[in-house]
Amino acid sequence: MTPSPEPAAAIRTTRETEQADGWTFEMVIDFDPDHSRTITLHLAWADYNLWSPTGQARPVDVATVVAGL
């Protein structure tokens, strides 16, 4: 997993929930001081294994990179 050098928006995770099939993250993406969006991102085990084949990256870090794409 190689994150982009500088994200175009600030991404904050407000909640992380582990489930039987992966994780669910509630995230706020701040595009600028007057424009933000709240999203729910589900990261399945298969998705996590694709982005972090060695399992060394924290799931929240993988979700942050994916949300920034």
C-alpha positions, 0 to 999 in steps of 0.5 A: 500500500502506497498512500498518495504524498499529499491528499487533496482533502483531510479525512477523519475517521469518527467511528470504526466497527469491526464486523464478521466480514471486515470493518465499517468506518464512518469518515468525514472528508473535509474538502475546504472549511465550508465543504465536508462530506460524511461517508460510510466505508465498508472494508471487507477482509478481501479488500484489506488483503488486496491493499495490505497483503502482508497485513502490516497496515492498520485497517483504518489506514487502508480505509483512509487511503481508499477514501482519498482515491 
